[in-house]
Amino acid sequence: MSKKYKGKEWDEARRKALRQLAEMTDEEDAEIRRGIARDPDAMEITDEMWARMRPASEVHPDIVADWRRTRGKQKAPVKKLVSIRLDDDVIAHFREGGDGWQTRINETLRKAARLNRKAG
């Protein structure tokens, strides 16, 4: 499984990859291309294939519509990113409920602290 990068880690990983690409020798490039040619699952996209391609919104409009409804980056963040250590069983309990487990932890903490629900 590949590592997931965020923020500064992503920027550094991208810079490193671009440096390595710029420093690649012709021999290394040729070896990579030979490996691709030997791979039966890696085929070159032909002009005919490009001509037949359609936007995802035409091919699977339902999937694209669902994706577009997902929440994007907050325009004005109302929550703070913090690091907190919790017991394994506490995390397991909230994760069992599926997506939104961090929101449920926030709601539970608000109730425990007897805080009113924020407007908005």
C-alpha positions as CSV (number, residue, x, y, z in Angstrom):
1,M,0.0,0.0,0.0
2,S,1.3,3.4,-0.8
3,K,1.9,6.1,1.8
4,K,-0.6,8.9,2.0
5,Y,1.0,12.3,2.0
6,K,-0.5,15.6,3.3
7,G,0.6,19.2,3.3
8,K,4.3,19.7,3.6
9,E,5.0,15.9,3.2
10,W,3.2,16.0,-0.1
11,D,5.1,19.0,-1.3
12,E,8.5,17.4,-0.3
13,A,7.6,14.1,-1.9
14,R,6.6,15.9,-5.1
15,R,9.8,17.9,-5.2
16,K,11.8,14.7,-4.7
17,A,10.0,12.8,-7.4
18,L,10.5,15.7,-9.9
19,R,14.2,15.8,-9.0
20,Q,14.6,12.1,-9.6
21,L,12.7,12.4,-12.9
22,A,15.0,15.3,-14.0
23,E,18.1,13.3,-13.0
24,M,16.9,10.1,-14.8
25,T,19.4,8.9,-17.4
26,D,18.5,7.8,-20.9
27,E,19.4,4.2,-19.9
28,E,17.1,4.3,-16.9
29,D,14.3,5.7,-19.1
30,A,14.9,3.0,-21.7
31,E,14.7,0.3,-19.0
32,I,11.5,1.6,-17.7
33,R,10.0,1.7,-21.2
34,R,11.2,-1.9,-21.9
35,G,9.4,-2.9,-18.7
36,I,6.2,-1.3,-19.8
37,A,6.5,-2.9,-23.2
38,R,6.8,-6.4,-21.5
39,D,3.8,-5.8,-19.3
40,P,0.7,-7.2,-21.0
41,D,-1.6,-5.0,-18.8
42,A,0.2,-1.7,-19.8
43,M,-0.8,-0.7,-23.2
44,E,-0.2,2.5,-25.1
45,I,-3.4,4.6,-25.7
46,T,-3.9,4.9,-29.4
47,D,-5.4,7.9,-31.3
48,E,-8.6,5.8,-31.8
49,M,-8.9,5.2,-28.0
50,W,-8.4,8.9,-27.3
51,A,-11.1,9.7,-29.8
52,R,-13.6,7.3,-28.2
53,M,-13.0,8.7,-24.7
54,R,-15.8,10.7,-23.0
55,P,-16.0,12.7,-19.8
56,A,-16.9,10.8,-16.7
57,S,-19.9,13.0,-16.3
58,E,-21.3,11.6,-19.6
59,V,-20.4,8.0,-18.9
60,H,-21.4,7.7,-15.2
61,P,-23.3,10.9,-14.3
62,D,-24.6,9.3,-11.1
63,I,-21.1,8.6,-9.8
64,V,-19.9,12.1,-10.7
65,A,-23.0,13.7,-9.1
66,D,-22.4,11.8,-5.9
67,W,-18.7,12.8,-5.9
68,R,-19.6,16.5,-6.5
69,R,-21.9,16.4,-3.5
70,T,-19.1,15.5,-1.1
71,R,-17.8,18.2,1.1
72,G,-14.8,20.1,-0.1
73,K,-12.2,22.1,1.8
74,Q,-13.7,24.5,4.3
75,K,-13.8,28.1,3.1
76,A,-13.6,29.4,6.7
77,P,-12.5,26.6,9.0
78,V,-14.6,26.4,12.2
79,K,-12.8,23.6,13.8
80,K,-9.2,23.2,14.9
81,L,-7.0,20.3,14.0
82,V,-5.6,18.7,17.1
83,S,-3.8,15.6,18.1
84,I,-5.2,13.6,20.9
85,R,-4.4,10.2,22.3
86,L,-7.3,7.9,22.9
87,D,-7.6,4.3,24.1
88,D,-7.8,1.7,21.3
89,D,-11.3,0.5,22.5
90,V,-12.6,4.1,22.4
91,I,-11.5,4.5,18.8
92,A,-12.8,1.1,17.9
93,H,-16.2,1.9,19.4
94,F,-16.6,5.1,17.3
95,R,-15.1,3.6,14.1
96,E,-17.6,0.7,14.3
97,G,-20.3,3.3,13.3
98,G,-18.6,3.9,10.0
99,D,-17.9,7.2,8.4
100,G,-18.4,10.3,10.6
101,W,-16.7,8.7,13.6
102,Q,-14.7,11.8,14.4
103,T,-17.8,13.9,14.3
104,R,-19.5,11.5,16.7
105,I,-16.5,11.9,19.1
106,N,-16.9,15.7,18.8
107,E,-20.6,15.4,19.6
108,T,-19.9,13.1,22.6
109,L,-17.3,15.5,24.0
110,R,-19.7,18.5,23.6
111,K,-22.4,16.6,25.5
112,A,-19.9,15.6,28.2
113,A,-18.8,19.2,28.6
114,R,-22.4,20.4,28.5
115,L,-21.7,22.7,25.6
116,N,-24.5,24.1,23.5
117,R,-24.5,23.2,19.8
118,K,-22.8,25.9,17.8
119,A,-25.0,27.8,15.3
120,G,-24.2,27.2,11.7
